[in-house]
Each structure stands twice: as C-alpha cells, then as structure tokens.
Amino acid sequence: MPRGTKRWITAGVLVVAAGAAGLIVRHHRTEQAIRQRAADGPRLRGLAATDTSMPVLPSAPEAQQTQQTKEQIDAEVTRSLAAWRQAILVKDGDTVMTLDRAFLAAPDRYRAALEASAKGESDERVRAFSTRELGKYRDAALAGLFQTQLGDKSPFVRQNAAWALGELAAHDDGRAAARHAAAELRHTRAKDPAPDVRTAARDALARLD
C-alpha cells in the first residue's frame, strides 16, 4: 500500500477515535450533571434546597410514601406553606405550580395548613390562592369555609370562594353541601361590586340548579 494512503487511513482512525473519546467524555459529564442535580434536590428561584435563606420545596409525592414522624411531617408542611406564600408574593409561577402538584397529591397532609392560610393570611393574593387550592379538593367538608369566604374583603378571595362552591356543586357528593351557601351566592350574584365575583357566583348557582 502506498505510504500516502497509509497516512490517510491512520489519520482517519485517529479522528474517529478522538470523536468517540469526545462522546464518551460528554456522556460521562452528562451523567455527572444528572447525578449532581439529583443530589442537590429541589431548588427555589436558583437557591439550593439546603440554603437556609429560603424555604425548601416539598419532596416528590413518591418520596413522601416513606415513613415520617409527625414532627417531620409538620416541619415539611410548614416549609412548604412558607415557600407557597413567598412564591405567590414574588409571582414565581414555576414554584406555585410545583407546590400545587404536591398539595393535590397529598390533600390530607396539606389541607389544614391551606385552610389556615385561606382564613388567616394577611395578604389577599395568598388567601385567594389558598382558597382556590382547597377548591380543587372538591371536599364537601370545606363548603362552610367557602361560604364564609364569600364575605372576605378581597374580591379575589370572594371570586375563588364562589368558584370553589361551583366545583362542589358540579359533583353529587358536594352539591348538598354547596346548597347551604345558596343564599350567600344569590346575594353575591346580585350585590357584589366586582363583576368577576358576580360572574363566579352566577356560574356556581347554575350548577346548583
């Protein structure tokens, strides 16, 4: 074989080998990055979960299946509600949606804390978000809370309370409970100063008929 041909083949082999080595290195680095992200845990607005300056997001629902003490559960719920409040205040939609999924996956874990937030939180947006989150549970036992929330000073809370009663009314097991708020819904539909609240009350009453 001519010497030039041998050199060309040798050079080609080296190029292929170098390319394969590069792929292996990149693959190794990718695996390292994935493992690092898993080790870092959830993040809130770019801060590591271990950073004490911001609350930690809850574990994934499957991770919550492991046995936890009451103290551990209480601490996790407290952190989650603190993260929920902060995310709403700074309009961090990604964190709100992450927590929304966690809350819906484990209603028994978070319901009491969300009720406390809906009733007692000072910021109207947080109260409104918590009221709506509870409405997604479609739990007839929450009808009384939503009925009370129709009198909240915030139109955002009143609108979500009316919507939540409509969610109950759309299901047989919640319709009877929602009917207890029919008088308040009719008053809201007729008298509330906020058009969106009146519309939500009208829609809820339509589901009660």
N, C-alpha and C positions, 0 to 999 in steps of 0.2 A: 504494500500500500504506500502511495506517495507520502512523503513527510508532511506536506501541507495538509493533506486530508486527515492525517493522524492528529495534527494540531487542532484542526477544526472540530473533530469529534471530541477530543479531550476538553476543549473549551466549552463545547455544548454540554458535556457531562457535568462540568463544574458549575455552569449556570443553573442546570436543573437541580443539582444538589444544593446549591445556595438557596434556590427558591423553596425547595422542600424544607430546608432548615428554617427559613423565614416563617413558613406556615406553622411549623411546629412551635417556634418561639411565640408567634402571635396567639396560637391556640392555648399555649401554656399561660400566657399573660391574661387571656380572656377568662380562663378557669380561675386564675388567682383573683381577678377582679370580682367575679361572681361570688367566690367564697368570702371575699372581704366585705362585699355588700351584705351578704347573709350574716356575717359576724357582727357588722355594725348595727344591725337591727333597724327598726323604723326611724325615719327622720322627720323633723318638723321644721319646715322652711329652711332647710340646709343645715340645721344643727343636729349633731349626733344625739341619739336617744340617751346617751349617758351624760349629756351636757345638762347640768342642773339649772341652767338659766331658763329653760322652757320645759313644760310638762311632756311626758312621754306618751306616745300613742299606744293604744291597747294592742295586745298580741292578736294574731290572726285567730279566727274562731276555732280552728282545729287545735291551736296551741292551748286554748282555754279548756280543752277537754281534760287536760292533766289535773290531778288532784291539787287543790289550793286550799289554804286555810282561810277562814273568814277574814282575818287581818290582811292577808294578801289580796283577797278579792276587794275588800273595802279600799285599800290603798290604790289598786289599779283603777277602780271606778272613780275615785277622787282625781287621779291624774288625768283620766280620760275626759271628765267633765271640765277640768281646768283647760285642757287642750281644746275642747269643743268651744268654750267661751272665748278663748283667745283667737281661735281661727275665725269665728264669726266677727269679732271686733275688727280684725285686720283684713277681713274679706279674703281669707285663704281658702278658696274653693276646693282645692285638692284634699286638704286636711278635713274639711267638713264632710266631703264625700267618703273619705276613708272611715271616719267615725260613724257616719250614717250606716255604712255596711256593718260595722262592728255592733252598733246598737240594735239593728234589725236582726242580726244573727243570734243575739243573746238578750231578749227582752226582759227576762226575769232578773238578769244581772243589773240592767241599767234603768229599769222603769222608775224606781223610787227616786233615783237621783235626777232623772229628767223631769219628774213631777215637781220636785223641789225647785228646779231651775225654772220651770214654766210658771210656778206660783210666786217665787220669791226673788228671782234675779232682777237686779236694778236696771239693767239695760234692756230696752224694749225689743231689740232685734234678737237678743239671746232668748228672751221669753217666747218670742214668736217662733223661732226655730225649734225650741224645745217642745212647744205646743204642737207644731206640725209633726215633729218626730214621733210624739206619742200618738198622734192621729193615724200614723202608718201602722200602728199595732192593731188597730180596729178592735180594741178591747172594750167590751161593754162596761166594764168596771170604771172606765175613765170618763164616762158620759157626764158625771157630775162635775168633774174638773172643767170639761169643755163648756158646760153650761155656765159655770162661774166665770170662765174666761171671756164670755160674751160681754161682760161688763168691764173688761180691762180698759184702762185709759188709752192704750195704744191701739190704733186701727189695725196694725199688723197682727197683733195678738188676736183681736176680735175676728179678723178675717180667717186666720188659721183655725180658730176655735170653731167657727161656723163650718169650715171645710171639714174638720175632723168629725163633727156631728153628721155631716153628709156622708162621710166614709162609713160611719156606723150604720146609718140608715140604709145604705146600699146592701146590707147583709142581714139575713133573717135573725141571726143571733144578737145583733146590735140594734135593730130597728126599735124594739120595745124600749130599750134604754134611752135611745135618742129622742123618742116621743116625749119624754119628761121635759125636754127643753123646747118643745114646740112653741110655747107661748113666748119665750125669750127670742126664739128665731123669728117669729112673726113681728115682734116689736122691732127687732134689729132690721128686718127687711123693710119696714115702714119708716123707721125713725133714725137709723144710724146716719151720721153726717158724711161718712165715707162711702162713695159709690161701690168700691170693690168689696167692702164689708156687706153692703146690701145685696150685692150680686151673689156672694158666697152663701148668705142666709137664704136667699131665694132658691138657689140650687139645692141646698140641704132640705128645705121644705118640700121641694118637688120629689125628692127621693123618699120622703116620709109618706106621700100620698099613695 
